[in-house]
Protein backbone atom coordinates (compact mmCIF):
# COMPACT_ATOMS: atom_id res chain seq x y z
CA UNK A 1 0.00 0.00 0.00
CA UNK A 2 2.57 2.52 -1.20
CA UNK A 3 1.02 5.93 -1.71
CA UNK A 4 1.96 7.49 -4.98
CA UNK A 5 -0.10 7.99 -8.13
CA UNK A 6 -1.48 4.46 -8.16
CA UNK A 7 -5.03 3.94 -6.97
CA UNK A 8 -4.29 1.35 -4.30
CA UNK A 9 -1.31 3.01 -2.67
CA UNK A 10 -1.20 4.69 0.71
CA UNK A 11 2.30 6.18 0.55
CA UNK A 12 2.14 9.95 0.75
CA UNK A 13 4.50 12.10 -1.26
CA UNK A 14 4.41 15.30 -3.26
CA UNK A 15 2.61 13.94 -6.31
CA UNK A 16 -0.72 15.35 -7.46
CA UNK A 17 -2.62 12.44 -6.03
CA UNK A 18 -1.05 12.71 -2.59
CA UNK A 19 -3.49 13.38 0.22
CA UNK A 20 -2.96 17.14 0.67
CA UNK A 21 -5.53 19.49 2.17
CA UNK A 22 -6.55 22.98 1.14
CA UNK A 23 -4.76 25.40 3.48
CA UNK A 24 -7.92 27.44 3.85
CA UNK A 25 -9.80 24.45 5.22
CA UNK A 26 -7.07 23.15 7.52
CA UNK A 27 -7.44 24.37 11.08
CA UNK A 28 -4.49 22.44 12.47
CA UNK A 29 -2.15 24.57 14.57
CA UNK A 30 1.53 23.73 14.35
CA UNK A 31 4.81 25.16 15.60
CA UNK A 32 8.45 24.69 14.73
CA UNK A 33 8.39 21.22 16.29
CA UNK A 34 6.41 19.99 13.29
CA UNK A 35 6.88 22.67 10.64
CA UNK A 36 10.69 22.71 10.74
CA UNK A 37 11.03 18.92 10.73
CA UNK A 38 11.32 16.88 7.58
CA UNK A 39 9.43 13.81 8.75
CA UNK A 40 8.86 10.36 7.36
CA UNK A 41 6.76 7.64 8.93
CA UNK A 42 6.01 3.94 8.80
CA UNK A 43 2.69 2.78 10.24
CA UNK A 44 2.07 -0.95 10.73
CA UNK A 45 4.50 -2.10 8.01
CA UNK A 46 3.67 -5.76 8.71
CA UNK A 47 -0.03 -5.03 8.16
CA UNK A 48 -1.34 -6.83 11.27
CA UNK A 49 -2.30 -4.00 13.64
CA UNK A 50 -5.54 -2.70 12.08
CA UNK A 51 -6.84 -0.76 15.10
CA UNK A 52 -3.51 0.95 15.76
CA UNK A 53 -3.06 1.65 12.06
CA UNK A 54 -6.44 3.36 11.78
CA UNK A 55 -5.99 5.51 14.89
CA UNK A 56 -2.45 6.55 14.07
CA UNK A 57 -3.10 7.36 10.43
CA UNK A 58 -6.17 9.42 11.37
CA UNK A 59 -3.99 11.38 13.78
CA UNK A 60 -1.07 11.90 11.39
CA UNK A 61 -3.16 12.59 8.29
CA UNK A 62 -3.47 16.39 8.81
CA UNK A 63 0.31 16.66 9.14
CA UNK A 64 0.84 14.46 6.11
CA UNK A 65 -1.49 16.61 4.06
CA UNK A 66 -0.42 20.04 5.25
CA UNK A 67 3.29 19.51 5.77
CA UNK A 68 3.80 16.95 3.00
CA UNK A 69 5.29 14.27 5.22
CA UNK A 70 6.15 11.08 3.36
CA UNK A 71 5.76 7.50 4.48
CA UNK A 72 4.10 4.13 4.29
CA UNK A 73 0.95 2.60 5.76
CA UNK A 74 0.48 -1.18 5.99
CA UNK A 75 3.42 -1.73 3.66
CA UNK A 76 7.08 -2.54 4.15
CA UNK A 77 9.18 0.04 2.30
CA UNK A 78 12.04 -1.18 0.16
CA UNK A 79 15.54 -0.67 1.49
CA UNK A 80 16.22 1.87 -1.24
CA UNK A 81 13.14 3.93 -0.38
CA UNK A 82 13.79 3.71 3.36
CA UNK A 83 17.36 4.86 2.79
CA UNK A 84 16.27 7.82 0.64
CA UNK A 85 13.70 8.95 3.21
CA UNK A 86 16.15 8.49 6.09
CA UNK A 87 18.82 10.57 4.37
CA UNK A 88 16.54 13.53 3.72
CA UNK A 89 14.51 13.47 6.95
CA UNK A 90 15.06 14.85 10.43
CA UNK A 91 12.53 12.70 12.24
CA UNK A 92 11.31 9.13 11.72
CA UNK A 93 8.00 8.07 13.28
CA UNK A 94 7.59 4.31 13.55
CA UNK A 95 4.41 2.56 14.68
CA UNK A 96 4.56 -1.21 14.60
CA UNK A 97 6.29 -4.20 16.17
CA UNK A 98 9.65 -3.68 17.83
CA UNK A 99 11.93 -0.82 16.85
CA UNK A 100 11.46 -1.01 13.10
CA UNK A 101 14.50 -3.23 12.59
CA UNK A 102 12.89 -4.86 9.55
CA UNK A 103 12.97 -1.44 7.90
CA UNK A 104 16.33 -0.21 9.12
CA UNK A 105 18.45 -2.16 11.58
CA UNK A 106 21.85 -1.22 12.96
CA UNK A 107 23.67 -2.71 9.96
CA UNK A 108 21.62 -0.71 7.46
CA UNK A 109 22.04 2.50 9.46
CA UNK A 110 25.80 2.03 9.40
CA UNK A 111 25.84 1.02 5.72
CA UNK A 112 23.85 4.08 4.66
CA UNK A 113 26.48 6.31 6.30
CA UNK A 114 24.46 9.50 6.30
CA UNK A 115 26.02 12.63 7.72
CA UNK A 116 23.03 13.08 10.00
CA UNK A 117 20.77 10.22 11.01
CA UNK A 118 17.19 11.34 11.74
CA UNK A 119 15.88 11.35 15.28
CA UNK A 120 13.26 8.69 15.86
CA UNK A 121 10.03 7.98 17.68
CA UNK A 122 9.88 4.20 17.90
CA UNK A 123 6.53 3.33 19.48
CA UNK A 124 6.82 -0.47 19.23
CA UNK A 125 7.31 -2.99 22.06
CA UNK A 126 10.78 -3.01 23.65
CA UNK A 127 12.09 -0.65 20.97
CA UNK A 128 14.32 0.98 23.58
CA UNK A 129 15.51 -2.23 25.25
CA UNK A 130 19.29 -2.56 25.41
CA UNK A 131 20.89 -6.00 25.40
CA UNK A 132 23.89 -6.77 27.57
CA UNK A 133 27.00 -7.91 25.72
CA UNK A 134 29.28 -9.08 28.49
CA UNK A 135 32.23 -6.73 28.94
CA UNK A 136 31.08 -4.66 25.98
CA UNK A 137 28.56 -1.83 26.01
CA UNK A 138 24.86 -2.77 25.80
CA UNK A 139 23.42 -2.49 22.32
CA UNK A 140 20.03 -1.90 20.75
CA UNK A 141 18.41 -0.03 17.87
CA UNK A 142 18.07 3.14 19.96
CA UNK A 143 21.83 3.24 20.55
CA UNK A 144 22.44 2.56 16.86
CA UNK A 145 20.50 5.68 15.90
CA UNK A 146 22.51 7.77 18.36
CA UNK A 147 25.83 6.35 17.14
CA UNK A 148 24.89 7.30 13.57
CA UNK A 149 24.16 10.90 14.58
CA UNK A 150 20.52 11.08 15.69
CA UNK A 151 19.82 13.79 18.26
CA UNK A 152 17.40 11.61 20.20
CA UNK A 153 15.36 8.44 20.15
CA UNK A 154 12.02 8.03 21.94
CA UNK A 155 11.45 4.32 22.56
CA UNK A 156 9.86 1.78 24.92
CA UNK A 157 11.95 -0.07 27.48
CA UNK A 158 9.64 -3.10 27.55
CA UNK A 159 6.57 -4.64 25.92
CA UNK A 160 3.40 -2.55 26.04
CA UNK A 161 -0.31 -2.99 25.34
CA UNK A 162 -1.53 -1.50 22.09
CA UNK A 163 -4.47 0.52 23.43
CA UNK A 164 -2.50 2.27 26.14
CA UNK A 165 0.57 3.00 24.04
CA UNK A 166 -1.64 4.28 21.21
CA UNK A 167 -3.25 6.76 23.61
CA UNK A 168 0.08 7.84 25.05
CA UNK A 169 1.84 8.22 21.71
CA UNK A 170 -0.95 10.31 20.21
CA UNK A 171 -1.21 12.49 23.32
CA UNK A 172 2.54 13.00 23.38
CA UNK A 173 2.76 13.94 19.71
CA UNK A 174 -0.28 16.21 19.96
CA UNK A 175 1.50 18.18 22.66
CA UNK A 176 4.85 18.17 20.93
CA UNK A 177 3.36 19.21 17.59
CA UNK A 178 1.48 21.98 19.38
CA UNK A 179 -2.12 20.84 19.07
CA UNK A 180 -2.33 21.26 22.84
CA UNK A 181 -0.94 24.34 24.60
CA UNK A 182 0.59 24.19 28.07
CA UNK A 183 -2.18 24.86 30.58
CA UNK A 184 -1.53 22.57 33.54
CA UNK A 185 0.89 23.25 36.36
CA UNK A 186 3.18 20.59 37.70
CA UNK A 187 1.48 20.53 41.10
CA UNK A 188 -1.81 19.60 39.38
CA UNK A 189 -0.30 16.78 37.33
CA UNK A 190 0.44 13.17 38.07
CA UNK A 191 4.14 13.66 37.46
CA UNK A 192 5.38 15.25 40.68
CA UNK A 193 7.07 12.06 41.97
CA UNK A 194 6.26 13.00 45.58
CA UNK A 195 8.40 16.16 45.52
CA UNK A 196 8.04 18.92 48.08
CA UNK A 197 6.37 22.17 47.01
CA UNK A 198 9.77 23.89 47.02
CA UNK A 199 11.30 21.29 44.72
CA UNK A 200 8.23 21.36 42.46
CA UNK A 201 8.78 25.08 41.94
CA UNK A 202 12.45 24.49 41.12
CA UNK A 203 11.56 21.68 38.73
CA UNK A 204 8.90 23.84 37.08
CA UNK A 205 11.47 26.52 36.34
CA UNK A 206 13.87 23.99 34.82
CA UNK A 207 11.28 22.36 32.56
CA UNK A 208 10.10 25.72 31.25
CA UNK A 209 13.56 26.41 29.85
CA UNK A 210 12.82 24.13 26.90
CA UNK A 211 9.30 25.42 26.32
CA UNK A 212 8.46 28.46 24.20
CA UNK A 213 5.26 30.36 23.49
CA UNK A 214 3.28 27.88 25.54
CA UNK A 215 4.55 24.89 23.58
CA UNK A 216 5.74 21.56 24.92
CA UNK A 217 9.28 20.31 24.68
CA UNK A 218 9.42 16.63 23.80
CA UNK A 219 10.51 15.70 27.31
CA UNK A 220 7.66 17.60 28.88
CA UNK A 221 5.17 16.24 26.35
CA UNK A 222 6.17 12.69 27.23
CA UNK A 223 6.13 13.21 30.99
CA UNK A 224 2.70 14.82 30.99
CA UNK A 225 1.23 12.19 28.67
CA UNK A 226 1.91 9.17 30.87
CA UNK A 227 -1.28 9.73 32.86
CA UNK A 228 -3.56 8.94 29.88
CA UNK A 229 -2.67 5.27 30.21
CA UNK A 230 -4.93 2.92 32.14
CA UNK A 231 -1.77 1.18 33.34
CA UNK A 232 0.34 4.23 34.11
CA UNK A 233 3.23 2.35 35.69
CA UNK A 234 3.31 -0.65 33.37
CA UNK A 235 2.75 1.13 30.05
CA UNK A 236 2.97 4.82 30.92
CA UNK A 237 6.54 4.48 32.20
CA UNK A 238 7.80 2.37 29.29
CA UNK A 239 8.69 5.23 26.89
CA UNK A 240 11.97 7.02 27.54
CA UNK A 241 14.14 9.40 25.56
CA UNK A 242 17.75 8.59 24.71
CA UNK A 243 19.98 11.46 23.64
CA UNK A 244 19.16 15.17 23.67
CA UNK A 245 15.68 16.10 22.39
CA UNK A 246 16.52 19.58 21.13
N, C-alpha and C positions, 0 to 999 in steps of 0.2 A: 504494500500500500504506500508507494512512493509518490509524493505529491508533486507532480509537475503538470504538463499539459495533457496528460492522459486522463481519461474519465475516471478510472478506478483508483487513482493515486491519492495519497493523503500526505505527501511530502510538500511542505510549503517553501516556495522560493519566490523569486522576483518576476516570474513569468506572468502573462496576462491572466491566466486562469488560477493564479494563487488566490488564497482566501484573504483579500485585503478589504478593509472597510473604508467607507467614505469618512473623511476626517470630520465633516460637519455633523455626522450622526454618532461619532464615537465620543462617549462621555468619560472614557477612562482617564484618570489622572495619573501621570507618571512623573518621576524625577530623574536625576542623573543616574540613580541606581539601575534603572532599566533603559533609559534613553541613550546613555553613553556606552552601554555594553553591546558588543556584537555577540549575540547569543545563538547557540544551536541546541537542539533538544532531541532526546530519544524517549518516546513513551511506549512502554510495553513492547519492546522489540521482538519478544518471543510469542506475542499474540495469545496470551493465556491469562490476562488479568483484565477482563472486560469492564468490571465496575470501576477499577482504578483508572483505566484508560479513558473512560467516558468522563469521569470527574476531572481528571487532570487536563484533558484536552479542552473541555469547556472553560476551565480556568485560564489556560494559556492562550486560548484562541484570540482574545482581544489584543494581546501583545504581538502575537504572530501576524495579525492583520495590520495593525497600526505601525509596528516597528520592524516589520518584515524579517522576523526571526525565521530561520530555516531549521528543518528537522524531519523526523520520521515518526509515524504513528503505526503501531502494529506491524512493523517491518524492520528487519535487520539490515542496516545500511552496509554497503560494500566497504571493504577496507579503504579503497581509493576515495570514496565519498566521505567516509568518516575522517580520513586524513585531511582532505581539503577543508572540511568544516572546522576541524580542530585548529588548523594552521591559521585560519582567518578569524577565529572567534576569541572572545575574552571570557566567556562563561559557557559551561556545558551543563545542561539540566538533564539528569537521567532518572527515569522512573521505570523500574522493572526489578528483576531478580538480581541480587548481589550488587556489585559495584560497576556493572557494565563491562566486565572483562571480556565478554564475547564481542564487544564492539572495539574496545581498545584496552588491551592489557599492558602490563609493564614493558613487555618486549616491544610491542608496537609503539608505545610512547617513546621509547629510546630510539627505535629505528627511524621514526619520523623526524627526530632531531630538529624540532622547531626552536626558534630563538626564544619564544615565549609560549609555554603551555597554558591553555585556558584554565581558569579556576573552575571548580566543579561542585555541583550539588548532586550528590549520589544518594538517592532516597531509598535504595534497596536494602534488604536485610544484610546485616553484618558488613556493609560496604566500608566501614571504617575500622574493622577488626584488623589488628596487627598480629602476625604469626611469629612466635619466637623461633630463632635460628641458632640456638646454642650460644656460642661466644660472640656471634655476629649480631648486628642490630636487627630488631624486628622488622618485618617487611609486610607490605600490603599495598593495595592499589592507591590508597590515599597518599602514602609516602611516595609512591612512584610519581604521582602528579607533582608533588612538591619538589622532588629531585629534578624534574624536567622543567621547573620554572614557574609552576602555578603559584599564585599568591595565597590561595587558600583552598581547602576542600571541606565541604560540609558532608558528613557521612554518619552512618549508624554503627554504634559499637557492637550491637548484637541483633538477633532476629527480632522483628516487630510484626504486629498485626496490621493488616492492610487498612482497615477502617480508621484506626487511630493515627497511623502515620500519614494517611491521606489528609486527614483533618489538620494535622500539625504542619505538614509541608505546605499546604495551601495557605494556611493562616500565616506562616512565616514569610512566604513569598509575597503575600498581599501586603504585609507590613513593609517588607524590604523594598518592594516596587512601588510603595507609596499609595496604595489604595486605602490604607488606614493611617490616619495621623496619630501622633502620640497624644494621648489624652489621660491615660492612667498614671498615677504616681506609684513609686515602688512600694510604699507602705500600704497600698490597696491591692497589691498583686499577690500572687502565690509564690513569688520568687525571692522572698526576703531571707530565706535560709536561717531564720531564727535570730537575725542580727538585732542589736540594740538600736534605738531610735537615732542615736548619735552616729553609729556606723552606717545606718541606712542613708542618712543625709550625705555622708562622705561618699558612699557608693553611688548615690544619685548624681553627684557632681561629676564623678569619674565617667559614668556611662554617658552623660550628656555631651562629653567632649567629642564623641564620634557622631552625634546627631546634628542635623542642620535643618532649619526651617520646619521644625516639627516632624522630621522624617526619622525613620528607624535605621540605625546601623544594622548590619547583618547579625552581629552578636546579640544586640538588644532584641531584634525581631525573633530570634530563636528562643532566647530566654523567656520572653513574654508569651510565647506560643505554646509552651509545654502544657499549660493548664487546660487546653482544649481537649486533651486526651482523656478518655475514660480511665485508662491505666497510666496515670501521670508518672509514676516511678518506673514502671516496666517499659513503657513505650516512650513516654514524654522525655525521659532522661537518656534515651538511646542516641539521639543526634548530638554530635559535637563538631567543633570547627578546628581543623588542623591549619597551621599557618597563620597569616595575618590578613584578616578580611578588611582590606582597605579599598 
